[in-house]
Amino acid sequence: MFIDHISMYSDKPEESKEFYEKYFNAESNDGVINDDTKSYFLSFGGGGTAKLEIVENREDLKKLKRNHIDHGFMRLAFMVDSPEEVDEKIAELKKDGYQVLKEPNANADGYYTGVILDPGDNQVEVIYGAPGGTHCPVGKQRK
């Protein structure tokens, strides 16, 4: 069993798609329409097969305006190759006007991370993981 894709709603699906293409090298399909709702499937390479589906927020759900911390989906995390790359990516996103929720710093679990909000108000974490970090299953530590 494996994760095929994770879906998230966005009030700005095209802008969200372009965000992930620009900053995280995503590749997107041309979009599909199911039940009058448009969505995009994005792939990220790096050896993984799981995709991110960005779904146009439905009108009935827009009335339930939520913020970035009060519902089930917490954040996406993108692994990079060094702490410096975390710093550079967060600085680039900040310069381009994206809200930084957490400036880059070292966590107690051995990871170095920073967190921003994407155009759909979803948390995006840029993370560098040292070998043996607690997020890595035994035998799968980052080299």
CORZI-V950824 format. One line per field, one symbol per residue. ss: DSSP state (2 for helix, 1 for strand, 0 for the rest). phi: phi as a letter, one per 20 degrees, with the letter a starting at -180 (. if undefined). psi: psi as a letter, one per 20 degrees, with the letter a starting at -180 (. if undefined). A space follows every 50 residues. Layout:
ss->???
phi->???
psi->???
This chain:
ss->00001111110022222222222200110001110011111110000000 11111100222200000000000011111000222222222222200001 1111110000111111100000111111100000000000000
phi->.beebcdbebfcffffgfgfffeclfddfencdclmdebcdddcmmnedf dddddgffgfeffehddfcdbgfeadcdedeaffffgffffffffenefe ebfgaeefenddbbccdegemefcddcddfgngffefgncffe
psi->qrpgrpqqqpimgghgghghgghjkqpqaiqqopljpqqqppqjbjiriq rppopppqghhhhkorajjjrgpgrqpoprirhhhggggggggghjjqpp hoqprprhjjqpqqprprhjkqpppppppqpjqiipqpijqp.
